[in-house]
Amino acid sequence: MASLLQDLVAIDTVNPPGRQLGRCGRVLHDSMQSLGLSPELIELAPSRELEDPCIVRCGVGDGPRTIYFHGHFDVVPAQDPAQFRPQRRDGRVSGRGSADMKGGLVSMLYGALAARELALLEGRRIVMHFVCDEETGSVAGSGHLRAADLIDPDAVAMLTAEPTGGVIWHACRGAITLRVQTSGREAHVGHVHQGINAFEHMIRIAEPLTRLSHELLGERTSFPVESEEAAGSMLVVGGQAGAGAGFNAVPGSAWFSIDRRFNPEEELEQELGRLTGMINEAAEAAGATVHIEVLQRQPSGSTDQTHPAARTLAGCIQAVEGAAPSFQMCPGVLDTRWYSQLGIPAFAYGGGRLDVSHGPDEYIDEAAMRRCAAVYALFTQQVPG
């Protein structure tokens, strides 16, 4: 397991832009074949800057009822190129993506193998979906699975091995990402009076949105969260921004991003309408020309923590770990939503830790990987359905 994880971490699958996705997919495909499985490599249509986007899909068992193991092999940008030179020491594998979530992929793969070898799959089959673009919304990967009817709405359950740090994430926020561009007229600094400053327009459009960002933090979700501070509704204005052609010219164009992560109690279309309405109202007041590009619009997703599948997962974790886990809402967005929206009970539980994921010292404990594989194998046997 550790050797496979090191091979995966060594592949720079940073997304954005989405590098070496096809290469990583082929390593996963070949590893499954070497373990006696019959995987399928699904090549996807070109999308944005993704390099050879693909899905690795594999079935284990031949029963009529399906349990999905779902994960992603793209990773967030690294702080240092050395993060793609994995290290194994003191019972840990470190490197970019070790926790989020290439270590989780390995746990799911070996959990499926354990379920097969220990004859735990009577009447069941595991279908593994490993996708390439979760870090940028999953529209190419999970979106293809949905559009191609490769997700059975009658499935028993879905698990994803995100770095939950010992808790079960049974709910996640929805996501709206916008790119807002303003247009003006360029002019040399010596003729500034002839220009129309798109940057000034951008500031006036962004200002009411920054006020909204602070107001939303006062909202509260009814779902359990890791801390009271995490219960708010989230909006980031200007996570990315740009303007102009040079320091000595009136900027003729400017743009900024908006990222909205809303709680399950809030509605996608209502929140999208509020944002676009505020942008257009501020643009009209400023006399600005504005263009709004919707980069991501995803609803939230949740499964009740009293659902029989939820209770079974908690019981399997207690059997392996010796303590009952808690249920929480993920602070971000999860691929569980693609399944829960179809009525499939869907959960995230993985051996990595969120507090080290995306950071310079990302790692996963090998023992945690093995324990998670045991949890996944037991779950496929015990989940009702």
Wavefront OBJ file of the C-alpha trace (Angstrom):
o trace
v 0.000 0.000 0.000
v 2.774 2.428 0.921
v 4.699 1.665 -2.270
v 1.668 2.351 -4.466
v 0.980 5.577 -2.604
v 4.549 6.727 -3.175
v 4.182 6.030 -6.899
v 0.999 8.121 -7.002
v 2.375 11.029 -4.954
v 5.379 11.240 -7.296
v 3.050 12.173 -10.176
v 2.406 15.918 -10.244
v -1.372 16.030 -10.756
v -1.786 19.641 -9.624
v -5.214 21.033 -10.504
v -5.489 23.736 -11.637
v -4.313 23.370 -14.320
v -4.641 19.567 -14.172
v -1.245 18.131 -15.060
v -0.381 14.490 -15.830
v -3.900 13.236 -15.161
v -3.737 10.609 -17.883
v -0.401 9.349 -16.578
v -1.763 8.963 -13.043
v -4.907 7.275 -14.351
v -2.785 4.739 -16.204
v -0.714 3.980 -13.083
v -3.930 3.307 -11.156
v -5.296 1.211 -14.022
v -2.114 -0.873 -14.284
v -1.921 -1.335 -10.512
v -5.474 -2.678 -10.454
v -4.644 -5.069 -13.264
v -1.579 -6.340 -11.402
v -3.845 -7.064 -8.421
v -6.102 -9.272 -10.499
v -8.843 -6.760 -11.279
v -10.299 -5.691 -14.630
v -10.317 -1.880 -14.601
v -11.551 0.443 -17.323
v -9.822 3.692 -18.257
v -12.474 6.148 -19.477
v -10.928 8.950 -21.517
v -12.883 12.190 -21.194
v -13.483 15.006 -23.649
v -11.084 17.973 -23.429
v -12.058 20.313 -20.601
v -10.384 23.590 -19.667
v -6.646 22.977 -19.202
v -6.982 19.414 -17.906
v -4.238 17.203 -19.344
v -5.632 13.892 -20.642
v -8.625 13.869 -18.244
v -9.889 10.406 -17.419
v -11.788 8.215 -14.969
v -10.580 4.866 -13.666
v -13.585 2.604 -13.119
v -13.415 -0.906 -11.694
v -15.844 -3.469 -10.313
v -15.179 -6.045 -7.592
v -17.765 -8.806 -7.108
v -20.816 -9.615 -9.204
v -23.799 -9.188 -6.872
v -26.894 -7.195 -7.894
v -26.526 -4.468 -5.226
v -23.850 -1.788 -5.713
v -21.664 0.047 -3.218
v -19.576 2.879 -4.657
v -16.028 3.694 -3.588
v -15.293 7.128 -5.061
v -12.152 9.256 -4.961
v -9.976 11.713 -6.854
v -6.343 11.748 -7.921
v -5.894 15.443 -8.685
v -4.241 17.557 -5.974
v -3.989 21.213 -5.000
v -0.856 23.218 -5.887
v 2.283 22.492 -3.865
v 4.316 24.920 -1.814
v 7.563 23.268 -2.986
v 8.425 20.914 -5.888
v 9.988 18.601 -3.293
v 6.457 17.656 -2.214
v 6.327 15.425 -5.302
v 9.290 13.431 -3.975
v 7.433 11.277 -1.427
v 9.113 10.293 1.820
v 8.398 7.207 3.915
v 9.585 7.260 7.508
v 8.292 6.657 11.039
v 5.148 4.968 9.788
v 4.107 7.866 7.565
v 4.105 8.653 3.851
v 4.468 12.376 3.190
v 4.052 14.451 0.049
v 1.447 16.399 -1.851
v -1.782 14.418 -2.081
v -0.804 11.778 0.465
v -3.745 12.730 2.705
v -6.013 14.385 0.122
v -6.526 11.853 -1.210
v -4.177 9.466 -2.952
v -3.745 7.642 0.360
v -7.518 7.294 0.415
v -7.531 5.777 -3.067
v -5.083 3.131 -1.887
v -7.231 2.390 1.180
v -10.346 1.983 -0.965
v -8.560 -0.258 -3.450
v -7.204 -2.549 -0.760
v -10.490 -2.455 1.147
v -12.213 -3.756 -1.983
v -9.566 -6.467 -2.371
v -10.004 -7.476 1.279
v -13.773 -7.720 0.831
v -13.222 -9.997 -2.164
v -10.568 -12.189 -0.563
v -12.534 -12.589 2.678
v -15.796 -13.421 0.815
v -17.658 -10.432 2.275
v -19.446 -9.529 -0.962
v -22.323 -12.010 -1.073
v -25.041 -10.353 -3.166
v -22.967 -7.157 -3.429
v -20.452 -5.569 -5.736
v -18.111 -2.661 -5.237
v -17.699 -0.160 -8.062
v -14.687 2.130 -7.773
v -14.813 5.540 -9.447
v -11.497 7.426 -9.372
v -11.903 10.866 -10.997
v -9.467 13.555 -12.087
v -10.904 16.991 -11.257
v -12.482 17.104 -7.794
v -10.336 20.059 -6.758
v -12.019 22.198 -9.434
v -15.612 21.031 -9.078
v -15.705 17.521 -10.626
v -17.761 18.614 -13.621
v -15.576 16.688 -16.082
v -15.188 13.544 -13.966
v -18.207 13.062 -11.706
v -20.287 15.085 -14.142
v -19.492 12.515 -16.832
v -20.497 9.670 -14.517
v -23.863 11.338 -13.942
v -24.441 12.264 -17.593
v -23.486 8.785 -18.824
v -25.822 7.075 -16.305
v -22.871 5.353 -14.658
v -24.256 6.030 -11.166
v -27.056 3.633 -10.227
v -29.655 5.526 -8.144
v -30.623 2.219 -6.490
v -27.124 1.755 -5.084
v -26.807 0.722 -1.449
v -24.315 3.439 -0.456
v -21.304 5.509 -1.469
v -18.058 6.139 0.403
v -15.240 8.551 -0.377
v -11.908 8.537 1.460
v -11.460 12.278 2.003
v -9.200 13.274 4.931
v -11.851 13.471 7.649
v -9.498 12.920 10.585
v -11.643 10.296 12.290
v -15.100 11.825 11.855
v -17.787 11.022 9.285
v -18.783 13.804 6.931
v -22.437 13.189 6.075
v -23.159 16.606 4.559
v -21.382 19.244 2.528
v -21.872 22.796 1.393
v -22.845 23.802 -2.107
v -20.558 25.903 -4.292
v -20.852 28.914 -6.591
v -17.738 30.291 -8.285
v -17.931 33.402 -10.471
v -15.483 35.420 -12.547
v -16.550 39.050 -12.753
v -14.977 41.242 -15.446
v -15.321 44.989 -15.929
v -14.473 46.858 -19.121
v -13.194 50.397 -19.553
v -10.940 52.338 -21.927
v -7.146 52.235 -21.851
v -5.153 55.481 -21.899
v -1.579 56.523 -21.161
v -1.041 58.009 -17.709
v -0.336 61.345 -19.412
v -3.854 61.264 -20.866
v -5.618 59.719 -17.906
v -8.614 61.997 -18.533
v -9.282 60.101 -21.765
v -9.474 56.697 -20.089
v -12.195 54.778 -18.259
v -10.676 52.972 -15.293
v -11.992 49.401 -15.159
v -10.160 48.827 -11.854
v -12.129 51.607 -10.152
v -15.334 49.998 -11.418
v -14.195 46.635 -10.122
v -13.619 48.053 -6.626
v -17.086 49.615 -6.512
v -18.681 46.348 -7.647
v -16.716 44.270 -5.139
v -17.352 46.522 -2.144
v -20.970 45.460 -1.363
v -19.955 41.831 -1.836
v -17.243 42.165 0.829
v -19.890 43.487 3.234
v -22.052 40.487 2.410
v -19.106 38.174 3.132
v -18.902 39.427 6.715
v -22.684 39.289 7.182
v -22.845 35.666 6.036
v -20.421 34.592 8.758
v -23.230 35.309 11.195
v -25.500 32.715 9.588
v -25.711 29.314 11.293
v -26.258 25.831 9.924
v -28.248 23.229 11.849
v -25.761 20.522 10.832
v -22.994 19.554 13.272
v -19.665 21.244 12.519
v -16.147 21.100 13.933
v -16.466 24.461 15.685
v -18.914 27.317 16.166
v -16.815 29.467 13.845
v -17.301 26.924 11.038
v -21.103 27.121 11.279
v -21.347 30.289 9.208
v -22.011 30.630 5.509
v -18.937 31.373 3.426
v -18.043 33.898 0.727
v -14.561 34.841 -0.512
v -14.300 37.932 -2.714
v -11.141 38.461 -4.765
v -9.398 35.178 -4.141
v -7.975 35.860 -7.596
v -7.922 39.203 -9.391
v -6.159 41.092 -12.151
v -6.225 44.366 -14.054
v -4.546 46.394 -16.729
v -1.624 46.068 -19.105
v 0.995 48.123 -17.221
v 1.634 50.460 -14.288
v 1.586 53.552 -16.478
v -1.739 53.020 -18.229
v -5.384 53.357 -17.283
v -6.631 49.743 -17.038
v -9.102 48.926 -19.772
v -10.168 45.688 -18.125
v -10.207 44.185 -14.655
v -11.536 41.003 -13.106
v -11.961 39.266 -9.783
v -13.280 35.943 -8.509
v -16.106 35.169 -6.115
v -16.311 31.836 -4.306
v -19.490 31.086 -2.354
v -19.847 27.993 -0.143
v -23.402 27.891 1.164
v -24.945 25.701 3.847
v -27.447 22.919 3.072
v -30.314 25.107 4.325
v -29.617 27.637 1.546
v -30.785 27.214 -2.057
v -28.421 27.245 -5.031
v -30.524 29.352 -7.403
v -31.474 31.836 -4.684
v -27.837 32.375 -3.718
v -26.713 32.647 -7.343
v -29.479 35.187 -7.972
v -28.459 37.227 -4.935
v -24.829 37.432 -6.088
v -25.543 38.282 -9.715
v -28.211 40.771 -8.650
v -25.794 42.602 -6.351
v -23.113 42.676 -9.063
v -25.453 44.085 -11.694
v -26.911 46.640 -9.269
v -23.466 47.881 -8.248
v -22.340 48.010 -11.892
v -25.346 50.093 -12.855
v -24.704 52.508 -9.988
v -21.068 52.852 -11.079
v -21.907 53.216 -14.770
v -19.766 50.152 -15.407
v -19.857 47.469 -18.064
v -19.711 44.060 -16.406
v -19.615 40.437 -17.567
v -20.304 37.542 -15.187
v -18.967 34.060 -15.950
v -20.315 31.192 -13.853
v -17.419 28.762 -13.317
v -19.147 26.479 -10.821
v -22.725 26.009 -9.599
v -23.165 22.977 -7.395
v -25.932 22.260 -4.880
v -25.200 20.969 -1.404
v -25.741 17.357 -0.385
v -26.510 15.467 2.807
v -27.537 12.114 4.274
v -29.292 11.936 7.641
v -26.970 10.635 10.329
v -29.757 8.334 11.560
v -29.940 6.549 8.192
v -29.259 2.793 8.574
v -26.193 3.107 6.318
v -24.857 5.900 8.537
v -25.330 3.837 11.680
v -23.648 0.851 10.007
v -20.624 2.920 8.977
v -20.286 4.278 12.507
v -20.464 0.731 13.878
v -17.755 -0.506 11.511
v -15.492 2.382 12.520
v -16.068 1.650 16.200
v -15.229 -2.021 15.640
v -11.889 -1.106 14.034
v -10.927 2.014 15.977
v -12.396 1.149 19.381
v -14.411 4.373 19.646
v -17.589 5.691 18.052
v -17.049 8.475 15.497
v -18.942 11.742 15.399
v -20.846 13.076 12.400
v -20.045 16.501 10.968
v -20.741 18.623 7.924
v -17.683 18.984 5.718
v -16.418 22.593 5.807
v -16.181 22.535 2.002
v -17.631 20.718 -0.992
v -17.604 16.935 -1.471
v -18.215 14.545 -4.346
v -20.768 12.853 -2.072
v -23.243 15.383 -3.468
v -23.313 13.682 -6.885
v -24.639 10.566 -5.163
v -26.814 11.959 -2.357
v -28.695 14.075 -4.906
v -29.792 10.765 -6.461
v -30.995 9.464 -3.111
v -27.911 7.314 -2.435
v -26.660 7.491 1.183
v -23.195 9.002 0.798
v -20.399 9.598 3.290
v -16.787 10.689 3.528
v -14.426 8.905 5.886
v -10.665 8.686 5.412
v -7.372 8.172 7.174
v -5.867 11.549 6.328
v -6.133 14.711 8.392
v -7.674 17.900 7.048
v -5.371 20.113 9.108
v -2.289 18.888 7.200
v -3.938 18.501 3.790
v -3.046 21.268 1.308
v -0.143 22.312 3.562
v 3.634 22.020 3.180
v 3.891 19.032 5.562
v 1.067 16.860 4.229
v 1.246 13.194 5.262
v -0.834 10.128 6.069
v -0.193 7.450 8.677
v 0.233 4.012 7.129
v -1.631 2.406 10.034
v -4.575 4.742 9.428
v -4.622 3.693 5.759
v -4.810 0.041 6.781
v -7.513 0.620 9.371
v -9.603 2.506 6.814
v -9.274 -0.376 4.362
v -10.648 -2.658 7.099
v -13.561 -0.278 7.739
v -14.431 -0.168 4.036
v -14.339 -3.975 3.737
v -16.579 -4.464 6.779
v -19.005 -1.809 5.545
v -19.558 -3.587 2.247
v -20.578 -6.709 4.160
v -22.754 -5.105 6.830
v -24.526 -2.134 5.208
v -28.260 -2.864 4.819
v -29.756 -3.055 1.359
l 1 2 3 4 5 6 7 8 9 10 11 12 13 14 15 16 17 18 19 20 21 22 23 24 25 26 27 28 29 30 31 32 33 34 35 36 37 38 39 40 41 42 43 44 45 46 47 48 49 50 51 52 53 54 55 56 57 58 59 60 61 62 63 64 65 66 67 68 69 70 71 72 73 74 75 76 77 78 79 80 81 82 83 84 85 86 87 88 89 90 91 92 93 94 95 96 97 98 99 100 101 102 103 104 105 106 107 108 109 110 111 112 113 114 115 116 117 118 119 120 121 122 123 124 125 126 127 128 129 130 131 132 133 134 135 136 137 138 139 140 141 142 143 144 145 146 147 148 149 150 151 152 153 154 155 156 157 158 159 160 161 162 163 164 165 166 167 168 169 170 171 172 173 174 175 176 177 178 179 180 181 182 183 184 185 186 187 188 189 190 191 192 193 194 195 196 197 198 199 200 201 202 203 204 205 206 207 208 209 210 211 212 213 214 215 216 217 218 219 220 221 222 223 224 225 226 227 228 229 230 231 232 233 234 235 236 237 238 239 240 241 242 243 244 245 246 247 248 249 250 251 252 253 254 255 256 257 258 259 260 261 262 263 264 265 266 267 268 269 270 271 272 273 274 275 276 277 278 279 280 281 282 283 284 285 286 287 288 289 290 291 292 293 294 295 296 297 298 299 300 301 302 303 304 305 306 307 308 309 310 311 312 313 314 315 316 317 318 319 320 321 322 323 324 325 326 327 328 329 330 331 332 333 334 335 336 337 338 339 340 341 342 343 344 345 346 347 348 349 350 351 352 353 354 355 356 357 358 359 360 361 362 363 364 365 366 367 368 369 370 371 372 373 374 375 376 377 378 379 380 381 382 383 384 385
